[in-house]
Every structure is written in C-alpha cells, then in structure tokens.
Amino acid sequence: MARIIAVANQKGGVGKTTTAVNLAAALAAAKRKVLLIDLDPQGNATMASGVDKHEASPSGCEVLLAEAPIDTAIVTTEAHYDLLPGNGDLTAAELKLMDALARENRLKEQLAKVAGKYDIILIDCPPTLHLLTVNALTAANSLLIPVQCEYFALEGLSSLLDTVKAVRQHLNPQLEIEGLLRTMYDVRNNLGNEVSAQLTQHFGDKVLRSIIPRNVRLAEAPSHGQPIHLYDRSSRGAIAYIGLAGEIIRRERGSQAAVAALHAMHGDTPEESSVEASAHLDQE
C-alpha cells in the first residue's frame, strides 16, 4: 500500500510545488512507483510535469466529484511518475463539495482505489487551509512542509500545525509530520542561517537534514515543463532533491522497522503496532 505524503504550506512562494514535482521525479528515478496529485487550482505541478492543464480531461475536479474514475484521469509523465492533473476546475469542485456528505474524505476514497499500484503518493496542496487541503491531510499518512529560509519563515506555521491537530482529532488520527524542508537556502546569507537555526530550535529532529538551495536551473525548469532531474540533472537543485528522496526513503524504512520491533515486543497486530509507533514518533 502506498505511503501518502501531503506537501503543504499556506504561505505562498516557499517552493511547495517545486518540491512536489522534483521529489516525485527523484523518487521515480530511485525506482519507486510514484503518483503525484495536483490539488492546487493553479495547476502549476501539472504544467511543470509537462502536461497542459487546459487540455487535461478528466482531471482532479471530475475525480473529486465522482464524475470520472480516477484511473481514467491519471497520466504518465516523461519523468516516469504518474500524475493526476489539476486546473482551475478544482475551485468549482471545492465549492460544489461544501454541502456534500463526508466531503473531507473524497480524496481518501478515490486514492484507496489506486493506492495498491504505487509505493508513494505525493499531494501538492493549494496555498490555503480550505477544503482541498483538508482533503489532502485526511488522505495522507504524513505532511511535508517546505519552509523558505527568509524573513517571516515561521509565519503561518502555527496555523498549519493547528489544522493538523484538528485533522488528527476529528478525521485522521494517523497523520504525522514527515518533516520541515528548508528551501531557497543561501549559505552566504546570514538571515538564511538564522532562520535555519530558529527552525531547528523550535522543531528539533522534525527539520529534515536535506536543504534545497537557491538555484537558477531549478527556477528555470518549470518553464520547460520538466522536473530538474530531466532539465539539468547535474545542477545543485537536482542533487538536493535526489538527497531529499533518499532521506524520505530512509525515514520510511526506519518507520517500518519501528513498527516491526513493537510488533515483535508486544505480540500485537501490525495495525496496532503502527498506531503505537506513530504516537511514539509524535512524542519525540
């Protein structure tokens, strides 16, 4: 069964879509079967994957509204990961779902139909904490938070973490924090170093070791409809996302090992062990 990771931060311009697209490509290059969900009405992840958001039909809108089977909307990209395209129609979908029953579970229900085909599913969330993002958090196992290493980096994180807490209480008790990812980092910038230190001080080992640098080639890649892995695989940006993919894979293995160890110690079921391991990780 796929591990589902939502990539979210309601603060715009932090490298959220860049991370979702390039992490998907890096994981695919590591021989993982990956599905990227573009849940942002801007459709930037779709375009950056080389798919025309205006031509995508059916798209995520029809899938969320149960107007089209999810497998008919998924397309394969040049970078060898699959994509559920998104576009402006997602705004209409969000409005139509406002009065629907179990509206927060629509994405979870759809992903359950294809999760067995993938190792990892990434969800690129919109820069808001509205219904689309709540759908992503309800469907996800964990949340990856890109944080720009600039002034006001911590702004809005408290609101996002409050939303995570509410989702855990009412919709998805298994939701974990995958980690905080420092993006647009310039080692020569004193402010960037200060923000990095603040993040580590506040969040400890929830801050990922991987750091995404400021990189011109990384910024250019979306305009060519390619992840950085295809556009310039020798660039610092490409190398950074390969490192991030490796860290995500290692963390997944570590989590699986923790579940197996608890199962062996207590003689309970794997499902019970998974719940206990998640609670233990959150307390650390």
C-alpha positions in Angstrom: 0.0 0.0 0.0 1.3 3.4 -0.9 2.6 5.9 1.6 0.7 9.2 1.1 2.6 12.4 1.7 0.9 15.8 1.5 3.1 18.7 0.6 1.6 21.8 2.2 2.2 25.3 3.5 -0.4 28.0 3.2 2.3 30.6 2.8 2.9 31.1 -0.9 6.3 31.2 -2.7 8.0 28.7 -0.4 8.8 26.1 -3.1 5.9 23.8 -2.4 5.1 22.8 -6.0 8.8 22.7 -6.9 9.3 20.2 -4.1 6.3 18.1 -5.0 7.3 17.8 -8.7 11.0 17.3 -8.2 10.6 14.9 -5.3 8.2 12.8 -7.4 10.8 12.7 -10.2 13.7 11.9 -7.8 11.7 9.1 -6.2 10.8 7.7 -9.7 14.4 7.8 -10.6 15.1 5.7 -7.5 12.7 3.0 -9.0 9.7 3.9 -6.8 6.3 3.8 -8.3 5.0 7.4 -7.7 1.7 9.2 -8.2 1.7 13.0 -7.9 -1.7 14.6 -7.2 -2.0 18.2 -8.3 -4.7 19.5 -5.9 -3.8 23.2 -6.5 -6.3 25.1 -8.8 -3.3 27.0 -10.2 -2.2 23.7 -11.9 1.5 24.5 -11.6 2.5 21.0 -10.8 0.7 19.8 -13.8 2.4 22.3 -16.1 5.8 21.6 -14.5 5.3 17.9 -15.2 4.9 18.6 -19.0 1.1 18.3 -19.1 -1.1 21.0 -20.4 -3.6 21.8 -17.6 -6.0 23.3 -20.1 -6.1 20.0 -22.1 -6.3 17.7 -19.1 -9.7 16.0 -19.2 -10.8 14.3 -17.0 -8.9 15.9 -14.2 -8.8 16.0 -10.4 -12.1 18.0 -10.4 -14.1 15.2 -12.0 -12.4 12.6 -9.8 -13.3 14.5 -6.6 -16.9 15.0 -7.7 -17.1 11.2 -8.6 -17.8 12.2 -12.2 -14.9 10.1 -13.6 -12.9 7.1 -12.4 -9.6 8.1 -11.0 -7.6 5.7 -13.3 -9.0 7.4 -16.4 -7.7 10.8 -15.3 -4.1 9.6 -14.4 -1.4 10.2 -17.0 2.2 9.1 -17.2 4.9 11.8 -17.4 8.2 12.0 -19.2 9.9 11.7 -15.8 8.3 8.2 -15.2 5.9 9.2 -12.4 2.1 9.3 -12.8 0.1 12.4 -12.4 -3.5 13.3 -11.6 -3.7 16.7 -13.3 -5.2 19.8 -11.6 -6.5 23.1 -13.0 -8.9 25.9 -12.2 -11.8 23.5 -12.2 -10.7 22.4 -8.7 -12.1 25.7 -7.4 -15.5 24.7 -8.7 -15.1 21.3 -7.2 -14.3 22.8 -3.8 -17.5 24.9 -3.9 -19.7 22.0 -5.0 -18.4 19.8 -2.2 -19.1 22.3 0.5 -22.6 20.8 1.1 -21.7 17.2 0.4 -21.7 14.5 2.9 -18.3 13.3 4.1 -16.8 16.0 1.9 -13.4 15.8 3.7 -13.0 12.1 2.7 -13.5 12.5 -1.1 -9.8 12.3 -2.0 -9.1 9.5 0.5 -11.9 7.4 -1.0 -10.6 7.9 -4.6 -6.9 7.2 -3.7 -8.0 3.9 -2.0 -8.9 2.7 -5.5 -5.3 3.1 -6.8 -3.0 3.1 -3.8 -2.1 -0.5 -4.3 -0.3 0.4 -7.6 2.1 2.8 -6.0 4.9 3.0 -3.4 4.5 6.7 -2.7 1.7 9.2 -3.5 2.5 12.9 -3.2 -0.2 15.6 -3.0 0.6 19.2 -4.0 -1.8 21.2 -1.9 -3.0 24.8 -2.6 -1.6 27.6 -0.5 -4.7 27.7 1.7 -6.2 25.7 4.6 -9.5 25.2 2.9 -11.4 22.1 1.9 -8.9 20.9 -0.7 -6.1 20.9 1.8 -8.2 19.3 4.4 -9.0 16.5 1.9 -5.2 16.0 1.4 -4.5 15.9 5.1 -7.3 13.4 5.7 -6.0 11.1 3.0 -2.3 11.4 3.9 -0.1 9.4 6.2 2.2 12.4 6.7 2.8 16.1 5.9 5.9 17.5 4.3 6.2 21.3 5.0 8.5 23.4 2.8 9.8 26.4 4.6 11.6 29.3 2.9 14.7 30.4 4.7 13.8 34.0 4.7 12.1 36.6 7.0 8.6 35.6 8.1 9.5 31.9 7.5 7.7 30.9 10.7 4.7 33.0 9.9 1.7 30.8 9.3 3.3 27.6 10.6 1.3 27.8 13.8 -2.0 27.9 11.8 -0.9 24.9 9.7 0.0 22.9 12.8 -3.3 23.9 14.4 -5.1 22.5 11.3 -3.0 19.3 11.6 -4.0 18.9 15.2 -7.7 19.4 14.3 -7.5 16.8 11.5 -5.9 14.3 13.8 -8.6 14.8 16.4 -11.6 14.5 14.0 -10.5 13.0 10.7 -7.1 11.3 10.6 -5.5 10.3 13.9 -2.6 8.6 12.0 -1.4 11.9 10.4 2.3 12.5 11.1 4.7 15.3 10.4 7.1 13.9 7.7 9.3 16.9 8.3 10.1 20.6 7.6 12.1 21.1 4.5 14.3 24.2 4.3 14.1 25.7 0.8 15.6 28.6 -1.2 18.6 28.4 1.1 21.7 30.5 0.5 24.6 29.6 2.8 26.2 33.0 2.2 23.1 34.8 3.6 23.2 35.4 7.4 19.4 35.7 7.6 19.1 32.2 6.0 21.4 30.8 8.6 19.5 32.4 11.4 16.1 31.1 10.1 17.6 27.6 9.8 18.8 27.8 13.4 15.3 29.0 14.5 13.6 26.1 12.8 15.9 23.6 14.4 15.5 25.2 17.8 11.7 25.1 17.5 11.1 21.8 15.8 14.2 19.7 16.5 14.5 16.5 14.5 11.3 17.3 12.6 13.6 19.5 10.5 14.9 17.4 7.6 18.6 17.2 7.0 18.1 17.8 3.3 18.3 21.5 2.3 17.2 22.9 -1.1 19.5 25.7 -2.2 18.6 28.7 -4.3 19.4 27.6 -7.8 18.8 29.3 -11.2 18.4 26.0 -13.0 15.8 24.8 -10.5 13.8 28.0 -11.1 14.1 27.6 -14.9 12.9 24.0 -15.1 9.1 24.6 -14.8 9.0 26.9 -17.8 10.3 24.0 -19.8 7.7 21.6 -18.5 10.4 19.4 -16.9 11.5 18.4 -13.4 15.1 19.4 -12.6 16.1 15.8 -12.9 15.4 16.0 -16.7 16.3 19.6 -17.3 19.7 19.6 -15.6 20.5 16.5 -13.5 24.0 17.8 -12.6 22.7 21.1 -11.1 22.8 21.7 -7.3 19.0 21.7 -7.3 18.8 18.2 -8.8 21.4 16.8 -6.4 19.5 18.3 -3.5 16.2 16.6 -4.5 18.0 13.3 -5.0 19.2 13.7 -1.4 15.7 14.5 -0.2 14.3 11.4 -1.9 17.0 9.3 -0.2 16.1 10.8 3.2 12.4 10.1 2.6 13.1 6.5 1.7 15.4 6.1 4.8 12.7 7.5 7.1 10.1 5.2 5.7 12.4 2.2 6.3 13.0 3.4 9.8 9.3 3.8 10.5 8.7 0.3 9.2 11.4 -1.1 11.4 9.9 0.6 14.4 6.5 -0.9 13.7 8.1 -4.4 13.3 10.0 -4.0 16.5 6.9 -3.0 18.5 5.0 -5.9 16.9 7.7 -8.3 18.0 7.9 -6.9 21.5 4.2 -6.8 22.3 2.8 -9.6 20.1 0.0 -7.3 18.8 -1.2 -6.9 15.3 0.8 -4.8 12.7 -2.1 -2.3 12.7 -1.9 -1.9 16.5 1.8 -1.6 16.3 1.5 1.1 13.6 -0.7 3.2 15.8 1.7 2.9 18.8 4.7 3.7 16.7 3.0 6.8 15.3 2.2 8.0 18.8 5.7 7.4 19.9 7.2 9.3 17.0 5.0 12.3 17.6 6.1 12.4 21.3 9.7 12.5 20.4 
